[in-house]
C-alpha cells in the first residue's frame, strides 16, 4: 500500500462536494486515511492505494472538476502530514527553504515537527534559534519522547552550565538524540569536550544544536552544514539577538549556574 497527499481549494462551494470526491475515491478503491481543512481555504486528504493507475485515474478526473482547484497532489512530505494533522502548514522562509519559524503558542506543532524528523534514521543536523526561556530545550526533549528516542546533553544551561567530555556505555549509540548548546560549546576550553563534539558530529545520528550561529563561529562547521534551522520566538516580531544570550551565559558562568555551585564538566 502506498500513500498520497491530495489537497484542493474550493472554487464553488456547494452541498455534497466532499461527498462526491469521497464517492469517486471509493469507486476507484482508494482509501481516505485522514481528512482535514488546511489554512481555512483548503481541504487536504491523505490517501492510500494499491495500484498506480488508481491514483492516476483519480487525478485525471478531479483535474477537470470546475468546483475545485487541485493545489497539491504528491507523495506526502513531513509538512503535508503535519498540515493535515494540525489544520495548517508550518511557516517556512521563502528564501531559506530549510528554515522553519514557530512562536511559543505553537509548541505543540513544533514538537510534532521535530518528532517526525527524529523518527528518521541516519545523520541529521538541526539548529534551533531562540531567546532564553522560549522553550527550545523543552521542545527538543518532548520531541525525543514522542519519537521514542533517548536524548543526551553534550552541553547545556538547562540546570547548570555543563559540558561533557565523555560518553559512557550505550550513550555512544547512533539511535540517540545528541543535544548541545552552541554558546557553551564555543566558550568551552576543554579539549576533551571539543573532541567529543567532533566525534558526535561524525556519527550517523541526529544532532540538535541550540544557537547554531554561535556554534559555527571559529569552528570548521558552517550554517550550510545544517539540514534544518528552526526559529522559535515569543511572538512573530521578536528579534533573536546573541548579545543578550552571551551576557546571560556569562552571568550563569560567573555565578556558578542557577544553583550557585559552579558550572562543571563530566
Secondary structure, 3 states (H helix, E strand, C coil): CEEEEEEEEECCCCCCHHHHHHHHHHHCCCEEEEEEEECCCEEEEEEEECCHHHHHHHHHHHCCCCCEEEEEEECCCHHHHHHHHHCCCCEECCCCCCEEEEEHHHHHHHHHHHHHHHCCCCCEEEEEECCCCCCHHHHHHHHHHHCCCCEEECEECCCCCEECCCCCHHHCCCCCEEEEEHHHHHHCCCHHHHHHHHHHHHCCCEEEEECHHHHCCCCCCCHHHCCEEEEEECCCCCCCCHHHHHHHHHHHHHHCCCCCCCCEEC
